[in-house]
Amino acid sequence: MPYHVQPRASSSFSSIQRLYSYGERYSDSSEGAEAGTRLDTLRDKITNIAIIEQLLCGRRSSDDDNASIIVQLSFAGEGMIGDGEMDGESSQCLFLTPESSLIEEKTSTNTNTNIEMNMKCSQSLPIPLADSRTNRALKLLSFAYKRKPISKSLCLTLNPLLINRDGGLFDNLPWDKWSIDPLKRNNDAANNPIEKKFHLGKRDAYNRFMGKDWEGRSLSVGNLAARALYLLENDDDQDSDMDVDKDASKTEINESSMSAPAPAPADSFDQAATMSLAQRVLEIEIKECRMAVAEVEEQLAITQAKQGMYDLDSLTDGELILNFDILKSKMQDVENARESLNEREEALENLLNRKDENPEDSNGTSKPGSNFLTDFLSAIVDAQKSEAPYRGAIGYKPVIDSKEDVYKKSILPYSSPFELMNEIIEEQLNAEVVGVIIEDTSLFTGSTIFGGGIVLRRKGRKKKISLDGEELEFDDSDDNFGNLGIKKGEAIIVECDCDEAIGMALCLDLRISLDEAEWQKSQLNHVAIFQQKNVGTDKRSETSMNILPKLENEIESIIIASQGSGEQSQNTKIQKPRGEEDVAFFGSSQDDRPVFDTENPVNSMNQFDEMNDGDKAQLPSRLDSFKGELPRPRVLKNARLKSNRDDSAMEPLDELLLPLIDESVRRQVLVRTAEAKGDYEILDELDRVKSRRQIAKENYEIAKDEGKDDLADMWEKEAEFLGTLRADVTQDEGSYSTYMDRDEWYERTRQKI
C-alpha cells in the first residue's frame, strides 16, 4: 500500500532544531554549510525511519514509547547452527546483530600481509537459508560485502543468480506501475492504459541485467560516432598541451636541453583512423536507410493493393478523396526515407573527397580534416540522440554514452548485481531505497519464518526553468512521470528473500529494520564469535571468495526444522524456509496424483466463516495445485485496518483461497460481497451462471428453513449426486472439458439398478 509521510516532532527533532539554529547563525560560513548538510541528513534519516515504522508496524513511535518500535540491525556473518555430526540437524544461517552488542578485535596472523578480524556479539538473530538457495546466496553476498568493482563479464555471470528466482526481488518490484513512461507508450491511441501484461518495464530491466545498453559498450551508430568524437577531443586537448609546452620551452633553453634529444610527443589518436571509423559509421547508416526505404515502399505497395490504387489514373475523384489521407501518408514516408538516404550518401561522398584533399602528413596524422570530422561526428550524435526515458527501454534508440560512461563506467562499473539493481531502480522506477526490513512471514502459530523486503520511496521529476536569464533546477512533486497515481513521496515495501534484503543493505550501507517485538521473541542470547580471514593487504585476498565473517563457536543447543516438514524446531520458533526447488512440502507427493485435487475441505459458508488465518493458510499449502505465495501477516493486518471491518472488502487471504474451494461456496461468498458493495450487475451475472449443484444446495437450505424435511433430504441427495459427477468441484462448470465428468444418465441408471 503506498504511503506518504511527513517528518514529525520526536526526541530526535530537538537535534534538528539545534542544527537549524546553528546553520542560520553561520549560514555564510563553511561551518554553516556543514551544519546544513548535517541537518538535511538527519532530517532524511528521521523521515525514513518514520516511513519504515508505519509500513512495517502499522504505526509510528511516539514520545510515550520508551524506545523505538523497530530495531536497527547489521550483518555480522554466516555460519552453521545445530549438530553438524548428524544429517539434517544443522542449518546454514546468516546472522544479524545490533551495533551496540558488537565488539571488533583485530588479531595478527603468522603472515605479515594478512590479518584476521574477530567479532564478538552477545545478541544475534539467525536467518536460516533454504537448502536450495544457500550456495548462490553466499556467492552474491560475498561480492556485496567485498564492495570491489568487478568486470562486465563477471557481473553478467552473477546477474542470473539474482533475477532467476521465483517470488524474489526482481519479480516483486512494481515494474508495471512505477516504470517511468513520459511518452505514454503504455497507453493506447485513446490514452487508455493497456493491460499490465503488455507493459515492457520488467522486460527492459531483464535486458539490462543481460547486458543490453551497457555503458560504453554499445555498438549503435550514435555511440560509435560518440566514441570517435571523444577520441578526437582528447587528441585536440593533447595537441594544445604540447603547444603550450613548446611556447614555454622557447624562453628557457639551456645547454643540456640543446644537446639532449627532444622528448617524444605523447601518443595521439590517428586522424586517418578516425575518418575511417566515420566512413564506416556512415556506411552503416546508409545501409539502414536503404532498408528503411525498402520497408516503406513495401508498406506503400501493400496499401495500394488493399485499396486497389495501383493505377491512380483509373480512380475516380471520389475514390481519390476517400483514400487521400492514407495514400498521402504512405507516399510521404517514402519521400522522407529517400531524402534521408540521399543526405547520408552526399555526406559519404563529401567525406571521401575530404580524405583525398587532406593526405596524411609525415607523422601519420591528418590535422586539416579535424574540424570537419568533429562537425560531422557531432551531427551524427545529434541525429541519433535518444528519447528513451531510461537505459534499455524497448522501442527507443540506445542512449548516447557520455565520456564518463566510455572511459570509466564501461570498465568496472559495479561491485555486485545489487548495485546494478539499485541503479535500475533509481533510473527506471525513479525511486530510492530508503530502508531494508526483515519480518515474520508465517501465518501459523508457533513458527517463525523470516522474509525480507526493501522500502521504496518515489522521487520527484527534475525540471529546469529560466528566471532573469538564470537557469534553475527544481523538483516537481506533482509530475507522475506517466505513472497514474504515483507521485513523489509514495512509499511501499517490496517483498523479497532475506539474503536479497541483506545484499541490498550491504550495497547501500543501510541498517536492517526489525519489529522490536519480533526481536525480543526470536533473538539468541548465545555469545557468537565471527572470524573474518583474508582482510589484509595480500593480493590473494582480493580474489578470495572466503570473505564473509564466519561463525567460529558452535551453537548445538538450537536445531532449526524445515518449513512444512512436520517437525518442530528445538529451543527456538524459527524455521527454515523452503525454496522453489524443494519438492516435498506439507506432505505433498508428486507420484500417482490425479488430474485434479479431489480434496474438498470447505463445503459450506458456515465452515468457511469459521476458518481462522492458520486454517486458511494451511489449505492452499497442502494442495499440489497451489504454486503461489501466501500473504504475509503484515499485509493481512494492513488490509483489515484499511477495510475497518467492511463486509464489502475482500481480504487477501480470502482472495487466494476462493479459487481452491467448492465452486458453490465460492459463489455464495462472491454474492455476499457483491450485496455488501451494492453491485447489482455482478449479482445478476452470478445469478445467471449458477450451477445445477448450487441451485440444489440453495433449494435444500430453503426447504430446511421451511421445515420440509423430506424435500430438504431430496435436494441434499441431489446436490451430493451432482457433486459426484464432477471431476473437480472447485472449478466452475465449463472451465474444463465435460468429457472428464461422469455421464449423468449412466450414473442415474446405474444407481437404479
C-alpha positions in Angstrom: 0.0 0.0 0.0 1.5 3.3 -1.0 2.3 5.6 2.0 3.2 9.2 2.2 4.8 10.6 5.4 6.0 13.9 6.7 8.6 14.1 9.5 7.1 14.7 12.9 8.4 16.1 16.2 10.2 13.4 18.2 13.0 13.0 20.6 15.4 13.4 17.7 13.7 16.5 16.4 15.5 18.7 19.0 18.7 17.8 17.3 17.3 19.2 14.1 16.3 22.4 15.7 19.7 22.9 17.2 21.4 22.2 13.9 18.9 24.6 12.2 19.6 27.4 14.5 23.4 26.7 14.2 23.1 26.8 10.4 21.2 30.1 10.5 23.8 31.7 12.6 26.7 30.6 10.4 24.9 30.4 7.1 27.6 32.3 5.3 30.5 30.2 6.6 31.8 26.8 6.0 30.5 25.7 9.4 27.0 26.8 8.4 27.2 24.8 5.1 28.3 21.8 7.1 25.5 22.2 9.6 23.0 22.5 6.7 24.3 19.2 5.3 24.1 17.5 8.7 20.6 18.9 9.1 19.4 17.5 5.7 21.0 14.1 6.5 19.4 13.9 9.9 16.0 15.0 8.6 16.1 12.4 5.9 17.1 9.7 8.4 14.2 10.6 10.7 11.8 10.6 7.8 13.0 7.3 6.5 12.6 5.7 10.0 9.1 7.1 10.2 8.2 5.5 6.9 9.7 2.2 7.9 7.8 2.2 11.2 4.5 3.0 9.5 4.8 0.4 6.8 6.3 -2.4 8.9 4.5 -2.0 12.2 1.4 -0.1 11.1 2.2 2.8 13.4 4.9 5.3 14.3 6.7 5.5 17.6 5.5 8.4 19.9 7.0 10.2 22.8 5.1 7.9 25.1 7.2 4.9 23.9 10.2 4.2 26.0 12.2 3.2 22.9 11.8 2.8 19.2 9.3 0.2 17.9 11.9 -1.1 15.5 15.4 -2.4 16.0 18.3 -1.5 13.6 20.5 -4.5 12.8 23.7 -5.0 10.9 25.1 -8.0 9.1 27.5 -10.0 11.3 28.4 -13.1 9.3 27.4 -16.6 8.3 27.6 -19.9 9.9 26.0 -23.2 10.9 23.6 -23.8 13.7 22.8 -27.3 15.1 24.6 -30.6 15.5 26.9 -30.8 12.5 27.6 -34.5 13.1 24.0 -35.5 12.4 22.5 -35.3 8.9 19.7 -32.7 8.7 20.4 -31.3 12.2 22.5 -28.3 11.0 21.3 -25.2 9.1 23.2 -22.6 7.2 22.3 -19.2 8.6 23.0 -15.5 8.2 23.4 -13.5 11.4 22.2 -10.0 12.2 23.1 -8.1 15.3 22.7 -4.6 16.8 25.8 -2.5 16.7 25.6 -2.0 20.4 26.3 -5.7 21.0 29.2 -6.0 18.5 32.8 -5.8 19.6 35.5 -5.8 16.9 39.0 -7.0 17.6 42.0 -7.4 15.2 44.5 -10.2 15.7 47.6 -10.6 13.5 48.3 -14.0 12.0 51.5 -15.7 11.1 52.0 -13.7 7.9 52.8 -10.0 7.7 50.3 -9.3 4.9 47.2 -11.0 6.3 45.0 -10.0 9.2 42.3 -12.0 10.9 39.4 -10.0 12.4 37.4 -11.4 15.3 34.0 -10.0 16.0 32.1 -11.0 19.2 28.5 -10.2 19.9 26.3 -11.0 22.8 23.0 -10.9 20.9 22.2 -12.0 17.4 19.3 -13.0 15.1 19.9 -16.2 12.9 18.3 -16.1 9.5 18.2 -19.7 8.1 18.7 -20.1 4.3 16.7 -22.6 2.2 18.9 -25.5 1.3 18.5 -25.0 -2.5 19.5 -21.3 -2.3 22.5 -21.4 0.1 25.3 -21.5 -2.4 24.1 -18.7 -4.7 23.0 -16.6 -1.7 26.5 -16.8 -0.2 28.2 -16.1 -3.5 26.1 -12.9 -4.1 26.6 -11.7 -0.5 30.3 -12.2 -0.8 30.6 -9.7 -3.7 28.2 -7.3 -1.9 30.2 -7.5 1.3 33.5 -7.0 -0.5 32.3 -4.0 -2.5 35.1 -4.2 -5.0 34.5 -3.3 -8.7 34.1 -6.3 -10.9 34.3 -6.7 -14.7 31.3 -6.8 -17.0 31.8 -10.5 -17.8 31.8 -11.4 -14.1 28.8 -9.2 -13.4 26.8 -10.8 -16.3 27.7 -14.2 -14.8 26.4 -13.3 -11.4 23.2 -11.4 -12.5 21.2 -14.6 -13.2 21.7 -15.7 -9.6 19.8 -12.6 -8.5 17.0 -12.4 -11.1 16.3 -16.0 -11.9 14.3 -16.9 -8.8 10.6 -17.2 -8.3 9.0 -14.7 -6.0 12.2 -12.8 -5.4 13.1 -9.1 -5.5 13.2 -8.9 -9.3 9.7 -10.5 -9.6 8.1 -8.3 -7.0 9.3 -4.9 -8.0 6.5 -2.7 -9.4 7.7 -2.7 -13.0 4.3 -2.2 -14.5 3.2 0.6 -12.2 6.4 2.5 -11.4 8.5 2.3 -14.7 8.5 5.9 -15.8 6.6 6.5 -19.1 6.7 10.2 -20.0 5.8 9.4 -23.7 2.8 7.3 -22.6 3.8 4.2 -24.5 1.8 2.1 -22.0 -1.4 3.8 -23.2 -3.4 3.1 -26.4 -4.4 5.7 -29.0 -7.3 6.8 -26.9 -4.9 7.4 -23.9 -6.4 4.5 -22.0 -3.9 2.3 -20.0 -3.1 -1.0 -21.7 -3.2 -4.3 -19.9 -0.3 -4.8 -17.4 0.9 -8.0 -19.2 1.8 -5.9 -22.2 3.9 -3.4 -20.2 7.6 -3.6 -21.1 9.1 -2.4 -17.8 10.1 -5.8 -16.5 11.4 -6.9 -19.9 13.5 -3.7 -20.1 15.0 -4.4 -16.7 15.7 -8.0 -17.6 17.5 -6.9 -20.8 19.7 -4.6 -18.7 20.8 -7.5 -16.5 21.6 -9.4 -19.6 23.9 -6.7 -20.8 21.7 -4.5 -23.1 22.7 -0.8 -23.4 25.8 -1.3 -21.2 27.7 1.9 -20.6 30.4 2.5 -23.1 29.9 -0.8 -24.9 27.0 -0.1 -27.3 27.6 -0.8 -31.0 24.9 1.5 -32.2 25.6 4.1 -34.8 25.3 7.0 -32.4 27.6 5.5 -29.8 30.2 4.6 -32.4 30.2 8.2 -33.6 30.3 9.5 -30.0 33.4 7.4 -29.1 35.2 8.6 -32.2 34.3 12.2 -31.2 35.6 11.7 -27.7 38.9 10.4 -29.1 39.2 13.4 -31.3 38.5 15.8 -28.4 41.2 14.0 -26.3 43.6 14.3 -29.2 42.9 18.1 -29.5 43.5 18.5 -25.8 46.8 16.8 -26.1 47.9 18.9 -29.0 47.0 22.1 -27.1 49.0 21.0 -24.1 52.0 20.3 -26.4 51.7 23.8 -28.0 51.8 25.4 -24.5 54.9 23.3 -23.6 56.6 24.4 -26.9 56.0 28.1 -26.2 57.4 27.8 -22.7 60.5 25.9 -23.9 61.4 28.8 -26.2 62.0 31.2 -23.3 64.1 28.7 -21.3 66.7 26.8 -23.3 69.9 25.7 -21.6 72.9 23.8 -23.0 71.8 20.5 -21.7 68.4 20.7 -23.3 70.0 21.7 -26.6 72.4 18.8 -26.6 69.8 16.3 -25.4 67.3 14.8 -27.9 63.8 16.2 -27.8 61.3 14.2 -25.9 58.8 12.1 -27.9 55.4 13.6 -28.1 52.5 11.9 -26.3 50.7 9.3 -28.3 47.9 11.0 -30.3 44.9 9.4 -31.9 45.4 8.9 -35.7 43.0 11.2 -37.6 43.0 8.9 -40.5 41.7 6.1 -38.3 39.0 8.4 -37.1 38.0 9.3 -40.7 37.9 5.6 -41.5 35.7 5.0 -38.5 33.4 7.9 -39.6 33.3 6.4 -43.0 32.2 3.0 -41.6 29.6 4.7 -39.4 28.2 6.5 -42.4 28.1 3.3 -44.5 26.1 1.6 -41.7 23.7 4.4 -41.7 23.3 4.3 -45.5 22.6 0.5 -45.2 19.9 1.2 -42.6 18.4 3.9 -44.7 18.2 1.6 -47.7 16.4 -1.0 -45.5 14.1 1.7 -44.3 13.3 2.8 -47.9 12.6 -0.8 -48.9 10.3 -1.2 -45.8 8.2 1.9 -46.5 8.0 1.1 -50.2 6.7 -2.3 -49.2 4.1 -0.7 -46.9 3.0 1.6 -49.8 2.6 -1.4 -52.1 0.6 -3.2 -49.6 -1.7 -0.2 -49.0 -2.2 0.2 -52.8 -3.1 -3.4 -53.1 -5.6 -3.3 -50.3 -7.2 -0.1 -51.6 -7.0 -1.0 -55.3 -4.9 2.1 -56.1 -2.1 0.7 -58.4 -3.3 2.8 -61.3 -4.1 6.2 -59.9 -5.3 7.5 -63.3 -8.1 4.9 -63.3 -9.5 6.0 -60.0 -12.5 8.3 -59.8 -12.3 11.6 -57.9 -14.5 10.2 -55.1 -12.1 7.2 -54.6 -9.1 9.5 -54.6 -10.7 11.8 -51.9 -11.8 8.8 -49.8 -8.2 7.3 -49.8 -6.3 10.6 -49.9 -5.1 10.6 -46.3 -3.8 7.0 -46.4 -2.1 7.4 -49.7 -0.6 10.8 -48.8 0.8 9.4 -45.5 2.5 6.4 -47.1 3.9 8.4 -50.0 5.3 10.9 -47.5 7.0 8.2 -45.6 8.7 7.0 -48.8 9.8 10.5 -49.6 11.2 11.1 -46.2 13.1 7.8 -46.3 14.6 8.6 -49.7 15.6 12.1 -48.6 17.4 10.7 -45.5 19.2 8.2 -47.8 20.3 11.0 -50.1 21.6 13.1 -47.3 23.8 10.3 -46.0 25.1 9.4 -49.5 26.1 13.0 -50.0 27.8 13.1 -46.6 29.8 10.0 -47.5 30.8 11.5 -50.8 32.0 14.7 -49.1 33.9 12.6 -46.6 35.7 10.6 -49.3 36.6 13.9 -51.2 37.9 15.4 -47.9 40.2 12.4 -47.4 41.6 12.8 -50.9 42.2 16.6 -50.3 43.9 16.1 -46.9 46.5 13.3 -47.3 48.4 12.2 -44.2 51.5 14.2 -43.2 54.9 12.7 -42.3 53.7 11.9 -38.7 50.8 9.9 -40.0 48.1 12.4 -38.9 45.7 14.4 -40.8 45.1 17.7 -39.0 43.3 19.7 -41.6 40.3 17.4 -41.5 39.9 17.6 -37.7 37.2 20.3 -37.7 35.3 18.6 -40.5 35.4 15.3 -38.6 34.3 16.9 -35.4 31.4 18.6 -37.0 30.5 15.5 -39.0 30.5 13.2 -35.9 28.7 15.8 -33.8 25.9 15.9 -36.4 25.6 12.1 -36.3 25.5 12.1 -32.5 22.8 14.8 -32.5 20.8 12.9 -35.1 21.0 9.7 -33.0 20.0 11.2 -29.7 17.6 9.1 -27.9 14.3 10.0 -26.2 14.5 6.8 -24.1 13.4 7.6 -20.5 16.0 5.1 -19.2 18.7 2.8 -20.5 17.5 -0.4 -22.2 14.0 0.9 -23.0 12.5 -1.2 -25.8 11.3 0.8 -28.9 13.8 3.7 -28.4 17.3 4.4 -29.8 20.1 3.5 -27.5 21.2 6.1 -25.0 24.3 8.1 -26.2 27.1 7.4 -23.8 28.9 10.2 -22.0 32.7 10.5 -21.7 32.4 9.1 -18.1 30.4 6.1 -19.4 33.0 5.4 -22.1 36.2 5.8 -20.1 35.1 4.8 -16.5 31.8 3.0 -16.2 32.5 0.7 -19.1 35.4 -1.0 -17.4 34.5 -1.8 -13.8 31.0 -0.3 -13.3 29.5 -2.4 -10.5 30.7 -4.3 -7.5 27.8 -6.8 -7.5 24.4 -7.3 -9.1 22.8 -5.5 -6.2 24.5 -2.3 -7.3 23.1 -2.7 -10.8 19.7 -3.4 -9.3 19.8 -0.2 -7.4 20.8 1.8 -10.5 17.9 0.4 -12.4 15.5 1.2 -9.5 16.8 4.8 -9.5 16.6 5.3 -13.3 13.7 3.2 -14.4 11.4 3.4 -11.3 12.5 6.9 -10.4 12.8 5.7 -6.8 15.3 5.3 -4.0 15.8 2.5 -1.5 15.3 4.2 1.9 15.2 1.1 4.1 15.6 -2.7 4.4 13.4 -4.9 6.6 13.2 -8.4 8.0 9.8 -9.7 9.1 8.0 -12.9 10.1 6.1 -14.3 7.2 4.4 -17.3 8.9 0.7 -17.4 9.4 0.9 -20.4 11.6 1.1 -20.0 15.4 4.2 -21.5 17.0 6.6 -21.0 14.0 8.6 -18.0 12.6 9.8 -17.9 9.0 11.7 -14.8 8.1 11.3 -12.9 4.9 12.9 -9.8 3.6 11.9 -6.6 1.9 13.1 -3.2 0.7 11.4 0.1 1.2 11.0 2.2 -2.0 10.2 5.9 -2.0 9.2 7.7 -5.2 11.4 10.6 -6.2 10.1 13.8 -8.0 10.8 14.8 -11.5 13.8 17.2 -12.1 12.9 20.2 -14.2 14.6 23.4 -15.3 13.2 26.9 -15.7 14.8 30.2 -16.6 14.4 33.3 -14.4 16.0 36.6 -15.3 18.4 34.7 -17.6 19.5 32.3 -14.9 18.6 28.6 -15.2 17.2 27.0 -12.1 16.5 23.3 -11.4 13.6 22.2 -9.2 11.9 19.0 -8.2 8.3 18.8 -9.5 6.4 16.6 -7.0 3.1 16.7 -8.9 4.5 15.2 -12.1 3.9 11.5 -12.0 6.3 10.7 -14.9 3.5 9.0 -16.8 2.5 6.7 -13.9 -1.1 7.2 -12.9 -1.4 7.9 -9.1 2.3 7.5 -8.4 3.8 10.8 -7.2 6.8 11.9 -5.1 6.8 10.6 -1.6 4.8 7.4 -2.3 6.4 4.5 -0.3 5.9 0.8 -0.5 7.5 -2.4 0.8 8.8 -4.7 -1.9 8.9 -8.3 -0.6 11.9 -10.4 -1.3 14.1 -13.2 0.2 16.2 -12.4 3.3 19.5 -12.8 1.5 18.4 -10.3 -1.2 17.4 -7.8 1.5 20.7 -8.2 3.3 22.6 -7.8 0.0 20.8 -4.5 -0.8 21.7 -3.3 2.7 25.3 -4.2 2.3 25.4 -2.5 -1.1 23.7 0.7 0.1 25.2 0.7 3.6 21.8 0.6 5.2 20.7 -0.8 8.5 18.2 -3.7 8.6 14.9 -2.9 10.4 13.0 -5.5 12.5 10.0 -5.1 14.7 11.0 -4.8 18.3 8.5 -7.4 19.5 9.9 -9.9 16.9 13.4 -9.2 18.0 12.6 -9.9 21.7 10.9 -13.1 20.6 13.5 -14.5 18.2 16.9 -13.2 19.3 19.6 -15.6 20.5 21.4 -14.7 23.7 24.3 -17.0 23.0 27.6 -15.4 22.6 28.6 -15.6 18.9 32.2 -15.1 17.6 32.8 -14.4 14.0 36.1 -14.6 12.3 36.9 -12.9 9.0 40.0 -14.0 7.2 41.9 -12.5 4.3 41.2 -8.9 5.2 44.8 -7.8 4.9 46.8 -6.4 2.0 47.6 -9.8 0.5 46.6 -9.6 -3.2 45.3 -13.2 -3.0 42.7 -12.0 -0.5 41.2 -9.7 -3.1 40.1 -12.7 -5.2 39.2 -15.0 -2.4 35.5 -15.9 -2.0 36.1 -16.7 1.7 35.4 -13.1 2.6 32.2 -13.3 4.8 32.8 -13.4 8.5 32.2 -16.9 9.7 30.8 -18.2 13.0 33.6 -19.9 14.8 31.9 -21.2 18.0 29.3 -24.0 18.0 25.7 -23.5 18.8 24.4 -27.1 19.1 21.5 -26.5 21.6 19.4 -25.0 18.8 18.1 -27.1 15.9 16.1 -25.4 13.2 13.5 -27.5 11.4 12.4 -27.0 7.8 9.1 -25.4 6.9 6.4 -27.9 6.2 8.4 -30.9 7.4 6.0 -31.7 10.3 8.8 -31.2 12.8 9.3 -28.5 15.4 12.5 -26.5 15.9 14.3 -27.1 19.2 14.8 -24.1 21.6 13.5 -21.6 19.0 10.4 -20.9 16.9 12.5 -20.1 13.8 12.1 -22.4 10.9 14.0 -22.8 7.6 12.1 -21.6 4.6 11.6 -23.8 1.5 13.0 -22.9 -1.9 11.3 -23.2 -5.3 13.4 -26.3 -6.0 12.2 -28.1 -2.9 9.9 -31.0 -4.0 8.2 -32.1 -0.9 6.1 -29.6 1.1 3.4 -30.3 3.7 3.3 -33.9 2.7 2.9 -33.3 -0.9 3.7 -36.1 -3.3 4.5 -35.9 -6.9 3.7 -39.6 -7.6 0.4 -41.1 -8.6 -1.5 -37.8 -8.5 -5.0 -37.4 -10.0 -5.6 -34.9 -12.8 -7.4 -32.7 -10.3 -7.1 -32.3 -6.5 -10.0 -34.3 -5.1 -9.9 -32.9 -1.6 -12.8 -30.5 -0.9 -12.4 -29.4 2.8 -14.8 -26.4 2.6 -18.4 -27.5 1.9 -20.5 -24.6 3.3 -20.5 -20.9 4.1 -20.5 -21.6 7.8 -17.4 -23.7 7.5 -15.7 -21.0 5.5 -16.5 -18.3 8.0 -15.3 -20.4 11.0 -11.8 -20.8 9.5 -9.0 -18.7 11.1 -5.9 -17.4 9.3 -4.0 -20.6 10.1 -6.7 -22.8 8.7 -7.0 -20.7 5.5 -3.2 -20.7 5.1 -2.9 -24.5 5.6 -5.5 -25.3 2.9 -3.6 -24.0 -0.1 -0.2 -25.0 1.3 -1.1 -28.7 1.3 -2.5 -28.7 -2.3 -0.2 -29.6 -5.1 -2.1 -27.3 -7.5 -1.2 -24.2 -5.4 2.0 -22.6 -6.8 1.7 -19.0 -5.3 2.9 -17.3 -2.2 0.9 -16.8 1.0 0.3 -13.1 2.0 2.4 -12.0 5.0 0.8 -11.2 8.3 1.7 -7.5 7.8 -0.4 -7.5 4.6 -3.4 -9.0 6.3 -3.1 -6.6 9.2 -2.9 -3.5 6.9 -5.8 -4.8 4.8 -8.0 -5.2 7.9 -7.1 -1.7 9.2 -7.9 -0.3 5.8 -11.3 -2.1 5.5 -12.2 -1.3 9.1 -14.5 -4.4 9.3 -16.2 -3.6 6.0 -18.0 -6.6 4.7 -17.6 -5.4 1.1 -13.8 -5.7 1.3 -12.2 -9.0 0.4 -9.2 -10.0 2.5 -6.0 -11.0 0.6 -6.1 -14.5 2.1 -9.7 -15.0 1.1 -8.9 -13.9 -2.5 -6.2 -16.5 -2.6 -8.4 -19.2 -1.1 -11.6 -18.8 -3.1 -10.3 -20.4 -6.4 -9.4 -23.5 -4.3 -12.7 -24.2 -2.5 -16.1 -25.6 -3.6 -17.5 -23.6 -6.5 -20.9 -23.3 -4.8 -19.4 -21.9 -1.7 -17.2 -19.6 -3.7 -20.3 -18.2 -5.5 -22.1 -17.6 -2.2 -19.1 -15.7 -0.9 -19.0 -13.6 -4.0 -22.7 -12.9 -3.8 -22.4 -11.8 -0.2 -19.5 -9.4 -1.1 -21.4 -8.0 -4.1 -24.5 -7.4 -1.9 -22.4 -5.5 0.6 -20.9 -3.4 -2.2 -24.3 -2.9 -3.8 -23.0 -4.1 -7.2 -26.2 -5.4 -8.8 -24.5 -6.1 -12.1 -22.3 -8.7 -10.5 -25.2 -10.1 -8.6 -27.2 -10.6 -11.8 -24.2 -12.2 -13.5 -23.7 -14.6 -10.6 -27.4 -15.5 -10.5 -27.4 -16.1 -14.3 -24.4 -18.6 -14.2 -25.5 -20.6 -11.2 -24.6 -24.3 -11.5 -27.2 -27.0 -11.0 -25.4 -28.1 -7.9 -25.5 -24.7 -6.4 -29.3 -24.4 -7.1 -29.8 -27.8 -5.4 -27.9 -26.6 -2.4 -30.0 -23.4 -2.2 -33.2 -25.4 -2.5 -32.0 -27.6 0.4 -31.5 -24.5 2.6 -34.9 -23.1 1.7 -36.7 -26.4 2.3 -34.9 -26.8 5.6 -35.8 -23.3 6.8 -39.5 -24.0 5.9 -39.5 -27.3 7.9 -40.0 -29.5 4.8 -37.6 -32.3 5.9 -38.5 -34.7 3.1 -37.9 -32.1 0.4 -34.7 -31.0 2.1 -33.4 -34.6 2.1 -34.2 -34.9 -1.6 -32.4 -31.7 -2.5 -29.4 -32.7 -0.3 -29.1 -36.0 -2.1 -29.4 -34.3 -5.4 -26.6 -31.9 -4.6 -24.4 -34.8 -3.4 -25.2 -36.7 -6.6 -24.3 -33.7 -8.9 -21.1 -33.4 -6.9 -20.1 -37.0 -7.6 -20.4 -36.3 -11.4 -17.8 -33.5 -11.4 -14.1 -34.3 -11.9 -13.3 -31.2 -9.8 -16.0 -29.4 -7.8 -13.7 -26.5 -7.1 -13.8 -25.4 -10.7 -16.6 -23.6 -12.4 -18.8 -25.5 -14.8 -17.5 -25.2 -18.3 -13.9 -24.3 -17.2 -12.7 -27.7 -18.3 -13.8 -30.3 -20.8 -17.1 -32.0 -19.8 -15.7 -35.3 -21.1 -13.8 -35.5 -17.8 -17.0 -35.6 -15.9 -19.2 -38.7 -15.4 -22.2 -39.2 -17.6 -25.4 -38.2 -15.7 -27.7 -40.7 -17.5 -25.4 -43.6 -16.9 -24.9 -42.8 -13.2 -28.6 -42.4 -12.6 -29.3 -45.7 -14.4 -26.5 -47.5 -12.6 -27.8 -46.4 -9.2 -31.4 -47.5 -10.0 -30.1 -51.0 -11.0 
